[in-house]
Amino acid sequence: MPWALIIVVMQIFLISQESLAASGLYDMNRFLNEPHPFANPAPAQAPATIVGTPAATTTPRAFHTPQQPQSEVETNDQSGLVSEIRAGVFLHDTGPFSANEESGEDYNIEVLFTSPDILEAIWSPRPQLGISYSGSSMTSQAYLALQWEVDFWDDWFAGFSFGGMVHDGHLYGDKDGKTRKSLGCRVLFREAIDAGYRFSKHHSVMLHFDHSSNASLCERETPDGSRNGRHVVALNEGLESIGLRYGYRF
């Protein structure tokens, strides 16, 4: 019985295989003879060739940071309010443009400020503020001016300043029993020149001369020596000093 059942099943299987092969839907022999799908992979497709003129190769330009000349760099460093401080000792009332009636020495200190943009039209002078104190109880002064300076011969320089000063001296005749200048007005014009040598970026020494007067604008009615006689005179004796100073530039 079992062998008869096995034979029947095999006959049914063979009949079904022949039917499928005849219909073309399934062929065991064809399946066994098919190559493995991954045995011979298809070659990779070459990239498409672009026909035309190749684009020009552009080499990136090197970027260089612009550098300022040394002189401009040093000038631009002075971005603060104060540009320089100067100090020195002067001989008081030395002439030569006025008579020598006072004596002694003056102790001077001066601050120069960075030139503001509004002064570019007049060649960028530096504003200056200073004091000259008389060590002999003569005429002391405080002044405010504009200073122009030029460099020449490498580290040599020269400067000129013009402005005004206010003083504690006498306006007319002697004072306190001492021979004093008759300066005529409390406020005077002041001019000064400097010539010096800058031995480093920050340090310098200079020779200084200044002159103060009222340009004969101050007048006074005084006795003329006759009985009840009076006349108007211009009081403008002037005042000068000369000395040495040291400067420190920021």
C-alpha positions as CSV (number, residue, x, y, z in Angstrom):
1,M,0.0,0.0,0.0
2,P,2.6,2.7,0.8
3,W,4.6,1.9,-2.3
4,A,1.4,2.2,-4.5
5,L,0.7,5.6,-2.8
6,I,4.2,6.9,-3.5
7,I,4.1,5.8,-7.1
8,V,0.7,7.6,-7.6
9,V,2.1,10.8,-6.1
10,M,5.2,10.7,-8.3
11,Q,3.1,10.2,-11.4
12,I,0.9,13.2,-10.5
13,F,4.1,15.4,-9.9
14,L,5.6,14.4,-13.3
15,I,2.3,15.0,-15.1
16,S,2.1,18.5,-13.5
17,Q,5.7,19.3,-14.5
18,E,5.1,18.3,-18.1
19,S,2.0,20.4,-18.1
20,L,3.8,23.5,-16.9
21,A,6.7,23.0,-19.3
22,A,4.2,22.7,-22.2
23,S,2.5,25.9,-21.2
24,G,5.9,27.8,-21.0
25,L,5.2,29.1,-17.4
26,Y,7.8,26.9,-15.7
27,D,10.8,24.9,-16.9
28,M,12.9,23.2,-14.3
29,N,15.7,22.4,-16.8
30,R,15.8,26.1,-17.9
31,F,15.8,27.3,-14.3
32,L,18.8,25.0,-13.4
33,N,20.8,26.2,-16.5
34,E,20.2,30.0,-15.7
35,P,23.4,31.7,-14.6
36,H,23.5,33.3,-11.1
37,P,22.2,36.9,-11.3
38,F,25.4,38.3,-9.5
39,A,28.0,36.1,-11.3
40,N,28.8,38.6,-14.1
41,P,27.6,42.1,-13.0
42,A,27.0,44.6,-15.8
43,P,29.9,47.0,-16.3
44,A,29.5,50.4,-14.8
45,Q,28.2,52.9,-17.3
46,A,30.9,55.5,-18.3
47,P,29.9,59.1,-17.5
48,A,28.6,61.1,-20.4
49,T,31.2,63.1,-22.3
50,I,30.4,66.8,-22.5
51,V,31.2,68.1,-25.9
52,G,32.3,71.8,-26.1
53,T,35.0,74.2,-25.1
54,P,36.2,73.6,-21.6
55,A,35.8,76.5,-19.2
56,A,38.9,78.5,-18.4
57,T,40.4,77.6,-15.1
58,T,40.5,80.7,-12.9
59,T,43.3,80.8,-10.3
60,P,42.0,82.6,-7.1
61,R,43.9,85.9,-6.5
62,A,45.9,86.2,-3.4
63,F,44.6,88.7,-0.9
64,H,47.2,91.1,0.5
65,T,46.4,93.4,3.4
66,P,47.2,97.0,2.4
67,Q,50.0,98.5,4.4
68,Q,50.3,102.2,5.2
69,P,53.6,104.1,5.0
70,Q,55.5,104.3,8.2
71,S,54.9,108.1,8.5
72,E,51.2,107.7,8.2
73,V,51.1,104.9,10.8
74,E,52.9,107.1,13.3
75,T,50.6,110.0,12.6
76,N,47.4,107.9,13.0
77,D,48.7,106.6,16.3
78,Q,48.0,110.0,17.8
79,S,44.3,109.4,18.2
80,G,44.0,110.6,21.8
81,L,43.1,114.1,23.0
82,V,46.6,115.0,24.2
83,S,49.4,115.0,21.6
84,E,52.4,116.2,23.6
85,I,53.6,117.6,26.9
86,R,56.5,120.1,27.2
87,A,58.2,121.6,30.2
88,G,61.3,123.8,30.7
89,V,62.9,126.8,32.3
90,F,63.1,130.3,30.7
91,L,65.0,133.5,31.4
92,H,62.5,136.2,32.1
93,D,62.2,139.5,30.2
94,T,65.3,139.0,28.1
95,G,64.4,141.2,25.1
96,P,65.5,141.9,22.4
97,F,62.2,143.6,21.3
98,S,61.6,145.3,24.6
99,A,63.6,146.9,27.4
100,N,64.8,144.6,30.1
101,E,63.0,145.8,33.3
102,E,62.2,142.5,35.0
103,S,64.4,139.6,35.8
104,G,64.5,136.0,37.1
105,E,63.4,132.8,35.7
106,D,60.1,131.3,34.5
107,Y,59.0,127.7,35.0
108,N,57.0,126.6,32.0
109,I,54.7,123.7,31.3
110,E,52.6,123.3,28.1
111,V,50.1,120.8,26.8
112,L,49.6,120.3,23.1
113,F,46.4,118.7,21.9
114,T,45.7,116.6,18.8
115,S,44.7,118.8,15.9
116,P,40.9,118.5,15.3
117,D,39.5,118.0,11.8
118,I,38.1,121.5,11.7
119,L,41.6,122.9,11.5
120,E,42.7,121.0,8.4
121,A,41.9,124.1,6.3
122,I,44.7,126.0,8.0
123,W,47.3,123.1,7.9
124,S,46.2,121.3,11.0
125,P,47.9,123.3,13.9
126,R,47.8,121.7,17.3
127,P,46.0,123.7,20.1
128,Q,48.3,124.5,23.0
129,L,47.6,125.5,26.6
130,G,50.4,126.6,28.9
131,I,51.6,128.4,32.0
132,S,54.9,130.3,32.6
133,Y,55.2,131.0,36.3
134,S,57.8,133.6,37.5
135,G,60.1,132.2,40.2
136,S,61.1,135.8,41.1
137,S,57.6,137.1,41.7
138,M,57.6,139.0,38.5
139,T,55.0,138.7,35.7
140,S,53.5,135.2,35.3
141,Q,51.2,134.2,32.4
142,A,48.8,131.6,31.1
143,Y,48.3,131.3,27.4
144,L,46.3,129.6,24.7
145,A,47.4,129.3,21.1
146,L,47.7,127.3,17.9
147,Q,51.0,125.7,17.0
148,W,52.3,124.7,13.5
149,E,55.3,122.4,13.3
150,V,57.5,121.1,10.4
151,D,60.2,118.5,10.3
152,F,63.5,118.9,8.4
153,W,66.9,117.3,8.3
154,D,65.7,113.9,9.5
155,D,64.9,114.4,13.2
156,W,65.1,118.2,13.5
157,F,62.0,120.3,13.7
158,A,60.8,123.9,14.0
159,G,57.5,125.3,15.3
160,F,55.6,128.5,15.4
161,S,52.6,129.4,17.6
162,F,50.2,132.3,17.7
163,G,47.5,133.1,20.3
164,G,46.8,135.1,23.4
165,M,47.9,135.3,27.0
166,V,46.6,136.7,30.3
167,H,49.1,137.9,33.0
168,D,49.3,139.1,36.5
169,G,51.7,141.9,35.8
170,H,51.3,145.7,36.0
171,L,49.4,147.7,33.4
172,Y,51.0,151.0,34.0
173,G,54.2,151.9,35.9
174,D,55.9,150.2,38.7
175,K,54.2,147.9,41.1
176,D,54.8,147.3,44.9
177,G,57.9,149.5,44.7
178,K,59.5,147.2,42.1
179,T,60.3,148.0,38.5
180,R,57.7,146.3,36.4
181,K,56.7,146.4,32.8
182,S,53.8,148.6,31.7
183,L,51.9,146.0,29.7
184,G,48.8,148.2,29.1
185,C,46.2,145.4,28.9
186,R,45.5,142.3,30.9
187,V,45.2,140.2,27.8
188,L,48.0,140.3,25.2
189,F,48.9,138.7,21.9
190,R,51.5,136.0,22.2
191,E,53.9,134.5,19.5
192,A,56.5,131.8,20.1
193,I,59.0,129.8,18.1
194,D,60.7,126.5,18.8
195,A,63.6,124.7,17.2
196,G,64.6,121.3,18.4
197,Y,65.8,117.7,17.9
198,R,63.6,114.6,18.2
199,F,65.9,111.8,19.4
200,S,63.2,109.1,19.5
201,K,59.5,108.7,18.6
202,H,58.5,110.1,22.0
203,H,61.3,112.4,23.3
204,S,62.7,115.7,22.1
205,V,64.5,118.8,23.3
206,M,64.1,122.3,22.0
207,L,65.1,126.0,22.2
208,H,62.2,128.3,22.9
209,F,61.5,132.0,22.5
210,D,58.2,133.9,23.1
211,H,57.1,137.5,22.8
212,S,53.9,139.1,24.2
213,S,52.5,142.5,23.5
214,N,49.3,144.4,22.7
215,A,50.3,145.7,19.3
216,S,49.8,149.3,20.6
217,L,46.1,148.8,21.0
218,C,46.0,149.6,24.7
219,E,46.0,153.4,25.5
220,R,45.9,155.4,28.7
221,E,45.5,159.1,29.5
222,T,48.5,160.2,31.6
223,P,49.9,163.5,32.8
224,D,52.3,165.1,30.3
225,G,54.3,167.0,32.9
226,S,52.7,170.4,32.4
227,R,50.2,172.0,34.7
228,N,46.9,170.1,34.4
229,G,48.2,168.8,31.1
230,R,47.4,165.3,30.1
231,H,47.9,163.2,27.0
232,V,47.1,159.8,25.7
233,V,49.9,157.3,25.4
234,A,50.0,153.7,24.1
235,L,51.3,151.3,26.7
236,N,53.0,148.5,25.0
237,E,56.4,147.6,26.6
238,G,56.1,144.0,25.7
239,L,57.6,140.9,27.4
240,E,59.9,138.2,26.1
241,S,61.5,135.0,27.5
242,I,64.0,132.4,26.1
243,G,64.9,129.0,27.4
244,L,65.1,125.2,27.0
245,R,62.3,122.7,27.1
246,Y,61.9,118.9,27.0
247,G,59.0,117.4,25.1
248,Y,57.2,114.0,25.5
249,R,55.0,113.0,22.5
250,F,52.3,110.4,22.9
